[in-house]
Amino acid sequence: MTGFHEVFIQILVLLAVSIAVIAVAKLFNRPYSIALVLAGLIIGLADIPFLEASKDYITQSHIFQSVIISLFLPILLGDASIKLPYSHLKRERKPVLLLSFAGTFAAYLCVGFGAYFFLDMPVISAFTFAALMSATDPISVISIFKSLGVPEKIVTIIEGESLFNDGVAIVLFQISSLYLISYLSMGIAGAGSGLLMFITFSAGGVLLGAAMGYLFSQIIRLYDDYPLEIALSALMFFASYFIAEHLNVSGVIAVVTGGIIFGNYGAKVGMSETTKTNINSFWDTITLIANSLIFLMIGLEVKNINFTDKWGLIVIAILIVLISRTIAVYGVLSFLKGIGPKSKILLNWGGLRGSLSIALALSLPASFSGRDEILVLTFSVVLFSLLIQGMTIEPLIRRLKARSSSN
C-alpha cells in the first residue's frame, strides 16, 4: 500500500507541474505541448529536490512505454477518432490513405537506406530507426492549424494520416526489430511473408475495430444515460486495443476504426445532443491530462540520454528524416490533383514525430544491438520535431497565408 501511495503522489506532483505549465501557456496563447517539453527539459537537467523522486520514477523505460502505449495511446486515438467526421475523412480519403500507407512506407525506406549508408548503422538498426521515424504525431500542430483557420481539408488530411500511420509504423517496427534478417535471407519469399504479415495486421485491426464500433453503437441505442455511454466509449477504446494486441493484429487501427464508427454511426443512432456534448467534453479533459503528462515526460527523458560525441550523427539523422518526409509527401501526392503547393508544404513540415517513437525505442530490449544509438537519435529527432518544427508552424502558416480556402 505504501508503494502505491508513493507512486500516486509522484504522478500527482508531475501532473500538478504540467497543468501549471499548460495554464501559463494558454494565458499567453502559446502551444502548450511545446511549453511542456521545454519545462520537462529544464526539470530533467536541473536538480530540484522535491521533484527528483517523481522524475526518477516516471523516466524509467518500462514506466514510460507502459504509460504511453498501454494507457494513453488508446485514449488519444479514441478521442481523435470519435471526433473526426466521417464525411470529412471520406472526402479526403485518397490523400489520407496514400500518406498513411504508401507515404509511411516510402519514408521508412528512405530513412532506412539513409541511416544505413550515411550513419553507418547495421541494417537491422537502420530500419528499426526508420520504423520509429515513419509515423507522424501531429497532436500539437492540430490545435495550431485549427486556431489559425487553416483549411479544413489540410487539418483532416494530417489528422487522418496520423491516426492510421501509427499502426503502420508499429508493424514496420516489429518486422524490422524481430524478423528483418529472416525475411532478407528468404529473398522474394521473405518480402511476401513481410507483406502478408503487414496486410494481416492491418486488415485484422480494421475488422476487429469495425465489429467493436458497431457492437457498442448498438449497445448505446438502449440507453439515454451519458455517464454510462461515456464509460462504454472508454471500454470500447481499451477493449479494441487489447483484444487486437492479443490476437496479433493492429490495436491502433482497431481503436481508430472503432472510434470512427462509434463517433459517426453510433452518434447518429444512439446519442442524444446532451450525450454528444458531454462525451466530447469528457474526452477533451482526459486528453488534456494525457497530453500534459506525455509532453512533460518527453522533456524529462533527457536525463537518461547520453549525447556525448554524437552531435554529428544527430544532425545527419535529422536531415535524413526531414528529406525522407519531403520525398514521401511530394512523391505520393504527385498522383493526386487538388492539393496545391502551400498544402504540401504544410503537410510536409507539419508531420511531427512524438511520444510513440520514444516509447517504441524504449521497448527495445537492452540486448538489442544499437539500442543506445537508436534511442539517442530518436529522442533528438523528436525534440527537433516538437520544438523547431512545432514553433515554426505558426510563422510558416502566416507567411504562406494558408487560411480559408487557400491552398
N, C-alpha and C positions, 0 to 999 in steps of 0.2 A: 504493500500500500504506500509506503514511504517513497519508493522508487517512482511509482506512478505520479504521486503528488509532486515530486521534484520536477519530473518531465513536464507535467502540465503547467507548472509555474514558469519553467523556462520558455515554453511555447507562448504563454501569455505575455511574457516580457517582450519577446520579439514581435508579437502581434501588436502590442501597445506602441512599440517604436515605429513599426510600419504604418499603422493607422495615423500616427502623428505626422509622419513624413507625407502621407497622402493628403492630409488636411492642409499642410503648408503648401504643397504643390498646387492643390486646387485653388487656394487663396490667391496664388499668383498666376493662375490659369496656365500651368505648365504640365506636360505629360508626367503623370505620377510614376509610371513604370521606370522611366529614366532616373527620376529623383530617388526611387528606391534602390536601384542598382548603385548609384553614387553613394547613397547612405551606407549600403552594405559594404562597399569598398572601403569607406572611411572606417567603419566599425571593425571590419576584418583586419585592417592594417594597424589600427590603434589598439592601445592597451587600456580598456575600460573595465575596471574590476567587476562591477555588478553585472556586466554583460558577458563576461568570459565563459561562465558555465553554459549559458544559452548558446553562445557562439560555438563552443566546442561540441555541444550535443547535436545541433542541427546540421553541422557541416560534415558529420560522419557520412561516409559514402553510402552505406546501406540506408541510413535515415533519409538522406537527400533523395535517392532514387525511389525509395518506398513512398515518400510523401508526394513526389511529383507524379510518378507513374501509376501508383495504386489508388491514391486518394484524389489528387487534384486533376489529373488528366481526364477521367470520366466526367467530372464536374464541368470543366471548362469546355470540353467538346459538346456535352449535352446542352449546356446553356446556349452556346453559339448556334447549335443546330436547330433547337426548337424555335429560335427567333429568326431564322433565315427563311424568308418567304419562298415557298416552292416555285411560285410564278417567276420570281427573280432568278432563281437558280436554273429553272428550265430555259429561260430566255438566254442566259449566258452559259448554257451547258457546254457548248463547244470549247470556248477558251478555258473553262474550269477543268474539264476532263483532259484537254490537251496539256495544260500546265501541271495538273495533279499527277498524271501518269507519264506521258511522253516527256514533259519538261523535267519532272523529278528524275527520271531515268537518264535523260541527257546530262543533267547536272552531275549526277552520280558518276557517269562515265568520264566526264571532263575532269572532275575533281580527282577521281581515282588515278587516271593516267597522269594528271598534273603532279599529284603527290608522289607517284612512282618515279617519274622522270626528273622532276625539279627539286623534290625534297629528299630524294634517295631513300624513300621508305620501302620496306618489303611489300610485296604485292598484297598480302592479307591486311597489313596495317594501313596501306594506302587506300584500299577500297572500303575498309571499315570506317576510316575517317571520312571518306566520300559519302558513305551512307548517312553519317551523322550530319553532314553539311547539306544534304539534298532536300531536307524538309524545311519549309519556312514556318515561322511562328509570329505572324504579324499582329499579335494581341495589342501591343502598344500603339501600332500605327493605325489600326482601325478607328479608334476614337478620334485621332487627329484628322483622318480623312473625313469622317462624318462632321466634325465640328467646323471644318473649313469649307464645307459644301462641295467636296469632291463628288463628281458624278456618281450616281448610284451604281452604274454599270461597273466602274472600277472597284468600288467597295465590294460589290457582290463577287466579282472575279477573284480578288485577292483573299476574301474570306472563304469562298468556296474552295479555292486551291489549298489553303492552309488546313481546312477541315479534313480533306481527303489525303493530302500528301504525307501527313504524319503516319498513316497506316502503311503507305507505300514505303516510306523511309525505314520503318521498323522491320518490314520483311527483308528489305535490302541489307539492313544491319545484321539480321540473323543469318542470311545467306553468306555475307562477307566474313563475319567473325567465326562462323561454325562450319560452313560447308564449301567455301570457295575453292580450297585446294582440291577437294574431292571432285567437284564439278569440273575444274580445269583439267584434271587428269583424265576425265572421261571424254573430253573433246566435245563434239557436237551433241552427243548423248547427255553430257553434263549440262550444256546450255538448255536442252529440252527439259531436263529434270528441274533446273532452276526456274524455268518459265512455268512449268506445271505447278511447282510449289507456290509461285507468285500468284497464279490465277486461282488456285485453290484457296489460298489465304485470303485474297481479296473477295472473291465471289462468295466464299463461306461467310465472311463478315457481312456482306450485303444481305444475304438470305436470312441470316440469324437476326440482324437488325430490323429487317422488314417484318419478320414474324413478331418480334418483340414490340415494335412500334404499333402494329395492327392489334395485337392482343391487348396492350394497355389502353389503346384508343377505345376498344370495345368495353373494357372494364369501367372507364370513367363515364361511359354513357349511362351507367346505372346510378350515378351519384350527382348531386349538385352540392358538393362539400369541398370548398377549395383547400382547406388544410390537408384533407385526405388525398386530394388529387395532386397536391404538391409532393406529398410523401410518396405517392405512386410514381411520379416522374423521377424522383431520386432513386427509387427502387429499380425502375426501368434502366436508368443510366448504368448503375453498378452491376445489375444482373446481366445486361447486354455485354458489358466489358468482360466480366469474369467468366461467364459461361463461354464466351467466344475464345478467351485465352485457354480455358480448359479443353476446348475442342480443337485447339491449334489452328484457329482462324483469327482474322484481324479483329481485336477488341475495339480498336479505334474506329474502323469502318462500321462495325456493328453499332456503336454508340451514335455515330453521325447519321447513319441510315435510320435507326430507330427514332432519333431525335427529330429529324426532318418530318417523318411520317406522323409522329405524335404531335409536333407543333403545328402541323398543317391539317392533315386529315382528322387527327384526334381533337384539335381545337374546334374544327368545324362541326363535328358530330357529337362532341361530349363536353364542351366547356362553355359556361356562361361568360358574359363580359366581365363579371366580378372575378371569376376564376382566372381568366386570361390576365387581367391586371395584377392580381395577387401572385400568380405563378411567375410572371416576369419580374415583379418587384423582389420576390424571394430570391430568385437566381441571380439577379443583379447584385444583391447583398452578399450572397455566398461567393460569387465570382470575384467581387472586390476583395474579400478576405483572402481568398485563394491566391489571387494575383499579388496581393500585398506581401504575403509570405514568400511566394516564388521569386519575385524580383529582388527582394532583400536577401534571400538565400543565395542567389546568383552572385551578388556582390560579396557576401560573407565567404564564399568558397575560395576567394583569393588567398586566404591564409594557408590553404592546402596545396597551392600550386607553386612549383619551383620554376621560375623563368630564367634562371641562370644560363647564360651563353646560348639562349635560344631566340634572341630578338630577330636575327636574320631569317631564321626559319618561319617565325611568326609573320613577318612582313610578306614573305613569299606565299605563305599559306593563305593570308587574307586576299592577296592579289589573285591567287588561283580560284578561290571561292567566288570572288566578285566577277571575274572573267567568265567562269563557268555558268553563273546565273545569267549573265548577259547573253551568252551563246544559247542557253536553254530558252529564255524568254523570246528572244528575237527569232530563234530557229523555229520553234513550234508555232508561234503566232504568225509567221510568214505565210502559213497556209490559210489564214483567215482574213476576210475583209471586215472593215468596220471598226478596227482597233487602230487608232491613229498614233503618231509618233509620241505625243505627250503621254498618252495612256501607257505605252510601252515603257517609257522612262520611269513612270511612277510604279508600274508593276515590277520593274527590274529593281529599282532602289528600295522599294517598299517590302521586298521579300526578306524580312529579318529572320535571323536564327535566334533560338531561345532556350528555355529550360529543358525541353525534351532532349536536345542534343547533349547537354551536360549530363542529364540523368542516365541516358543510354551509355555514354562514355564511362561513367562511374560504375555501371553494371558489369563492365568487363572484369573478369577475374584477375587477381594480382599476377597470375602466371601467364597472362596473355602477353605475347611478345609485342613490345612497342606501346604498352598501355600508357606509361607516363608521358611519352611524346604525344600520343593521341589526345590525352587529357589536356595538356598544355595548349596544344593548337586549337582544340575545340573550345576551350574556355576563352582563349584570346579572340577567336573569330566571333564568338557570341558577344563578348564585351564590345568589340569594334562595331558589330551589327547594331546592338542596342543603343550604344552611346553616340557613335559618329553618325551612322545612318539614321538612327532614331531622332537625333537632334537636328539633322539637316533636312528631314522630310518636309517640315513646315515651310522653311525658306524656299525649298525646291518647288513646292506647290504654288507659292506666291509668285515665284519667278516665271513659272510656266503659265500662270493664270489658268490653272486647270480646275475650273469650277463650272457649275451649272452643266450645260450640255457640251461644253468644250471638251475636246479630246485630242 
